Amino acid sequence: MKKLRWFAITLFLLSVAVYALDQNQIRRKTDQTIPKISMDQNEIQVSVKDPEKVWKKGITAYDEKDGDITDSLVIESVSTFLEKGRRLVSYAAFDRDGHVAKASRQLIYTDYHSPKISCAKPFSFPVGTQDILDSVYATDCIDGDISNKVEITGDSVFFLNIAGEYEIWLQVTNSCGDMVTVPVTLEMVDYRQQTERTKRAEAAKQTERTNLTEKATEETGQKETEGAENGTKAG
């Protein structure tokens, strides 16, 4: 029994040793190093027209096992504006074992300008028109056409079914978080009332013209009568 027990213990210890040796070999074969990203400057200046590959300028990535892994470099995320024209760009690089290195730096646009809103002038519509924003346009130097993002601010008071002039605010925000708001005078016109007023005005003018014509005719008749009477007296 003692021999059997010692044999079992020896077998167990041998198994533990073999397992430990195997794990050590696995660790040696597995890449434990983490890649590193290097940047020659902490911020980069670019044009709004530059492609994203320009944003990677001056950045390299290296791994002790795989060597130069700059080709694996990707732009992981881009923030909204920290301040107008300035954003934070986050980069990531990967080695063959899936280890990831990350770094970030600020990106500065050299030619950025805020979005521009334009609309028809006068900004006038028939009473009851609902899609008044269809004639509003917005362009952005980064996002291009952002007309579909134009909104009327919540503090604008107006009534689409009541004729009148209303002071409203149009607002648009681009993907960088830059918000622009412009004041516009909205005019809702009841053309039916205008038509009735026009008809009444035309009728009044016609009546006035008729009255003037009748008056002129009467005056002409009176002059002719007076002339005839004067001729009779002279004879």
MARKE-264345 format. One record per residue (C-alpha): x, y, z; residue in three letters. Coordinates in steps of 0.02 Angstrom, whole numbers, plus 50000, padded with zeros to 5 digits. Layout:
N
XYZALA ...
//
This chain:
235
500005000050000MET 501435011950041LYS 502225008749872LYS 500575012049786LEU 500355028149884ARG 502105034349843TRP 501825029749662PHE 500225040049658ALA 501095054949741ILE 502555053749621THR 501375052949473LEU 500425068149536PHE 502015078349561LEU 502625073249391LEU 500975078749313SER 501095095649401VAL 502875097949338ALA 502385093549160VAL 500905105649168TYR 501995119649237ALA 503295116649102LEU 501945116748968ASP 501215133149033GLN 502945140849035ASN 503195135848853GLN 501505143348807ILE 501955159648893ARG 503595160348800ARG 502735157748634LYS 501355170448672THR 501745188748638ASP 501625198148802GLN 502235214848734THR 501065229648705ILE 501275240348548PRO 501765258548564LYS 501165273648466ILE 502355288148439SER 501875305748380MET 503065319248322ASP 501865332648385GLN 500405333748505ASN 499275342848382GLU 499065343848194ILE 498405357548081GLN 497345352247933VAL 496145359347805SER 494295354847811VAL 494575347447638LYS 495965335547691ASP 495545316847694PRO 495725307247858GLU 497385299447803LYS 498155316747827VAL 497605316048008TRP 498835301548034LYS 500325311847977LYS 501805310848096GLY 501165295448189ILE 502035278348194THR 501675262248287ALA 502945248948341TYR 502865231948424ASP 504365222448495GLU 503815206148415LYS 503005212048252ASP 504095227348221GLY 503345242148127ASP 501445241048134ILE 501055258748075THR 499965251247937ASP 498765244948071SER 498465262648134LEU 496635267948132VAL 495645283148189ILE 494605276348331GLU 493555291848369SER 493415310548340VAL 492655322248468SER 491505336848438THR 492325353848454PHE 493325356948612LEU 493225374848550GLU 492805381548379LYS 493925373148249GLY 494805361548374ARG 494425342948401ARG 495205328148491LEU 495665313248381VAL 495955295948459SER 497065283248369TYR 497315264448393ALA 498605251948327ALA 498565232848335PHE 499895219248335ASP 499625201648266ARG 499145194948437ASP 497745207448456GLY 498585219048579HIS 498035237048562VAL 498945253448587ALA 498005269848597LYS 498465288248588ALA 497615304848554SER 498045322448498ARG 497155338448451GLN 496675342548272LEU 496515360748220ILE 495615366348061TYR 496505380847977THR 495045386147866ASP 493485381647965TYR 491935392547966HIS 490235389748044SER 488725383047946PRO 487705395247843LYS 485805396247833ILE 484895403947686SER 483065405247639CYS 481885413447515ALA 481605432047536LYS 480295436847579PRO 480005421447687PHE 478165421347641SER 476885407247628PHE 475005404847606PRO 474065402247768VAL 474005383747812GLY 475695379147735THR 476545366147845GLN 478205362647760ASP 478945380047772ILE 480695373047805LEU 480735365547630ASP 481325382347565SER 482715383947695VAL 484475378347653TYR 486025375647759ALA 487795371547705THR 489325366847806ASP 491155366447757CYS 491355349247840ILE 489675340547820ASP 489105348447657GLY 487215350247636ASP 486395349647808ILE 484725357347758SER 483815342547836ASN 484515347448007LYS 483765364948009VAL 482505367748148GLU 481425381848215ILE 481925385548394THR 480685381548531GLY 480535399648588ASP 479885405248418SER 478025409648424VAL 477045408548262PHE 475415401848190PHE 475375393748019LEU 473485395548006ASN 473385414048052ILE 473935427747934ALA 475265439347999GLY 477125442348020GLU 478115432548150TYR 479905434248210GLU 480635416648218ILE 482365408948240TRP 483105395848123LEU 484435384548197GLN 485635371248131VAL 487045360948210THR 488425351748116ASN 489265335348165SER 490605345048260CYS 489305352548376GLY 489415370148304ASP 487685378048319MET 487105392948216VAL 485495402748245THR 484805416548132VAL 483245427648148PRO 481975427348007VAL 480325436347978THR 478995423447934LEU 477485430147840GLU 475895419947829MET 474735427047696VAL 472865424047675ASP 472715426147487TYR 470835423747495ARG 470665439547598GLN 471845448247480GLN 470775442947333THR 469205449647416GLU 470085465947458ARG 470725467147280THR 468975464147212LYS 468255477447326ARG 469625489647278ALA 469345486447092GLU 467465488447115ALA 467745504947205ALA 468895510947067LYS 467635505746935GLN 466255514947027THR 467355530247040GLU 467745529446854ARG 465885527646814THR 465445542346924ASN 466795552946843LEU 466175548046670THR 464375552146715GLU 464905568746790LYS 465915573146637ALA 464435568646527THR 463265579546629GLU 464475594146622GLU 464645592246434THR 462745591746415GLY 462555607246522GLN 463825616746418LYS 462955611746257GLU 461265617346328THR 461975633746387GLU 462775636546216GLY 461135633346127ALA 460185645146242GLU 461475658946217ASN 461335656746028GLY 459435658346034THR 459525674346136LYS 460775682046016ALA 459605678545869GLY 
//
